[in-house]
């Protein structure tokens, strides 16, 4: 299962959501704009990703955030090649 943290006024978020819909991929859409719990989830995922890659986490994150809940892989932004690679493995 895929989870996507996004905001409605984010161009890259709209591209990713459209990409997933066009590919016929089921996903959970999490709008963080007015939901502090959803925003906290996106922050937590970002911090975990930084920790796993031995990077210092700045406290910020880039939208959209795509999370493969099965493998725990995380993709920030709209990186088409990484997204397509992940989708080919689902």
C-alpha positions in Angstrom: 0.0 0.0 0.0 1.2 3.5 -0.9 0.6 6.6 1.3 1.0 10.1 -0.1 1.3 13.1 2.1 0.4 16.2 0.1 -1.1 19.7 0.1 -3.8 20.9 -2.3 -1.8 23.9 -3.6 1.3 21.9 -4.4 2.0 21.4 -8.1 4.4 18.5 -7.6 1.8 16.8 -5.3 -0.8 17.1 -8.1 1.6 15.6 -10.6 2.3 12.6 -8.3 -1.4 12.0 -7.5 -2.2 12.1 -11.2 0.7 9.8 -12.0 -0.5 7.2 -9.5 -4.1 7.4 -10.7 -3.1 7.1 -14.3 -1.0 4.0 -13.4 -4.0 2.5 -11.6 -2.2 2.3 -8.3 -4.2 2.3 -5.1 -3.0 4.7 -2.5 -3.9 6.5 0.6 -4.1 10.3 0.1 -3.2 12.3 3.2 -3.8 16.1 2.9 -1.7 17.8 5.5 -2.9 21.4 5.0 -5.4 21.6 7.8 -4.6 18.4 9.7 -1.9 18.7 12.4 -1.9 15.0 13.0 -1.3 14.3 9.2 1.4 16.9 9.2 3.1 15.3 12.2 3.0 12.0 10.3 4.8 13.5 7.4 7.4 15.1 9.7 7.9 11.7 11.5 8.4 9.9 8.1 10.9 12.6 7.1 12.9 12.3 10.3 13.0 8.5 10.0 14.2 8.7 6.5 17.0 11.1 7.5 18.0 8.8 10.4 18.1 5.7 8.2 20.4 7.5 5.7 22.7 8.9 8.5 21.7 12.5 7.6 21.0 15.3 9.9 17.3 16.2 9.8 16.6 19.9 9.5 13.0 19.6 10.8 11.6 20.3 7.3 10.3 18.1 4.6 9.5 18.4 0.9 6.1 17.6 -0.5 4.9 15.3 -1.8 6.1 12.5 0.5 5.4 9.0 -0.9 5.7 6.1 1.5 5.5 2.4 0.5 4.0 1.1 3.7 5.2 -2.5 3.0 8.8 -1.8 2.4 9.1 1.5 4.2 10.7 3.1 1.2 10.2 6.9 1.0 10.4 9.2 -1.9 10.3 13.0 -1.5 9.2 15.3 -4.3 8.2 14.1 -7.7 11.2 12.0 -8.8 9.7 10.1 -11.8 12.4 7.6 -12.2 12.4 6.5 -8.5 8.6 6.5 -8.5 8.4 4.3 -11.6 11.0 2.0 -10.1 9.0 1.6 -6.9 5.8 1.1 -8.9 7.4 -1.6 -11.0 8.2 -3.6 -7.9 4.7 -3.5 -6.5 
